[in-house]
Amino acid sequence: MTRENSLVSTQWVEDNLGADGVVFIEVDEDTTAYDKGHIKGAIKLDWTTDLQDQVRRDFVSKDQFSALLSERGVANDDTVVLYGGNNNWFAAYAYWYFKLYGHSDVKLMDGGRKKWELDSRELTDEVPSRAATTYSASEQDTSIRAFRDDAVAAIGVSNLIDVRSPDEYAGRLLAPAHLPQEQSQRAGHVPTSLNVPWSKNCNDDGTFKSDEDLKALYAEVGIDDSKDTIALCRIGERSSLTWFVLKELLGHQNVKNYDGSWTEYGSLVGVPIALGDEPGDA
Amino acid sequence: MCGATEGGLSLDGVNVAKEAIVQGQVLRDGEPVGNAYVRLLDGSGEFTAEVPTSASGHFRFFAGEGEWTLRTLAPKSDPVDRQVKAAVGSVAEVTVTL
């Protein structure tokens, strides 16, 4: 993948509003953002209800995902363009999720909702209606999804990229600073994981930095291209954005997103944890 | 997302004793700005979190002890930086004027 086939600009979106075969989908951390205004013609996916199993901690099944997209009027051969707030934080998660279930043509709108708003482009509260389709999701592509045993096995072996803020990585905060800090899990990070905050991938306006700057960012922390990589954060959303950068923009092979992330790892009995700003030893 | 109350955001349901809260309002010509983005940067200038302002221009962070920078982005404005000190058990109120 490259920037050309995984990203579109806000201008491209404006030029393609209403185009056949293109579906714009907003996915926001603040699930009410869409209701206050969205890009004309865009539909909404709610990451807490549409994309999560409502009983156990896991994603919706292949059949549930197929039913969801069928009902929302998304077809297998549609170009899906995702956007959202917070530098596309949750839109990147949805991108990874669509790839997990095998959707072939998915793109992110560079800069997301923030860039669209900062450009003073139009938002509407009109909710479009799309005719139902018969969507068929593929089996999960687990070559891009890491589980807890993969994270433990990666200590001292693979690249582990912890994309949380430095204070969360060090154990000084348990959650991003716009969320309450009271949590059940232990603080800290997976030993040997490197801290590259997800936000470093983006400019202030939410667009991705240039490939050159991104390459330099990961070279600087010592990521080893010859090794497999697992990205993690707290609940797997911010790390989806880093997964997107490494896999889709920079073309690294064997990059997985660990969606269990720190809320799972930090609650496991008996696994090693490193505290402080240094990666720590295996 | 947040109901505005006189003198700042309602803290109903928030355990203030355990949090280092930074919150406030973004104004332009005395009017609330509901489509701004406020980012929280740590002592080294590193991004820590970002929130969109509510319809009443309000925002809130649960920070850690220490010095932070609030960077506010809004359409048709240059970014505005404000320094703020957070401490557990207290609420730092900040008004950002564009």
Boltz contact constraints between the chains, C-beta under 6 A:
constraints:
  - contact:
      token1: [A, 86]
      token2: [B, 50]
      max_distance: 6.0
  - contact:
      token1: [A, 114]
      token2: [B, 37]
      max_distance: 6.0
  - contact:
      token1: [A, 117]
      token2: [B, 35]
      max_distance: 6.0
  - contact:
      token1: [A, 118]
      token2: [B, 75]
      max_distance: 6.0
  - contact:
      token1: [A, 120]
      token2: [B, 75]
      max_distance: 6.0
  - contact:
      token1: [A, 165]
      token2: [B, 48]
      max_distance: 6.0
  - contact:
      token1: [A, 166]
      token2: [B, 46]
      max_distance: 6.0
  - contact:
      token1: [A, 167]
      token2: [B, 64]
      max_distance: 6.0
  - contact:
      token1: [A, 172]
      token2: [B, 64]
      max_distance: 6.0
  - contact:
      token1: [A, 173]
      token2: [B, 64]
      max_distance: 6.0
  - contact:
      token1: [A, 176]
      token2: [B, 49]
      max_distance: 6.0
  - contact:
      token1: [A, 177]
      token2: [B, 40]
      max_distance: 6.0
  - contact:
      token1: [A, 177]
      token2: [B, 48]
      max_distance: 6.0
  - contact:
      token1: [A, 177]
      token2: [B, 49]
      max_distance: 6.0
  - contact:
      token1: [A, 177]
      token2: [B, 61]
      max_distance: 6.0
  - contact:
      token1: [A, 177]
      token2: [B, 62]
      max_distance: 6.0
  - contact:
      token1: [A, 177]
      token2: [B, 63]
      max_distance: 6.0
  - contact:
      token1: [A, 178]
      token2: [B, 49]
      max_distance: 6.0
  - contact:
      token1: [A, 178]
      token2: [B, 51]
      max_distance: 6.0
  - contact:
      token1: [A, 178]
      token2: [B, 61]
      max_distance: 6.0
  - contact:
      token1: [A, 180]
      token2: [B, 62]
      max_distance: 6.0
  - contact:
      token1: [A, 181]
      token2: [B, 62]
      max_distance: 6.0
  - contact:
      token1: [A, 199]
      token2: [B, 47]
      max_distance: 6.0
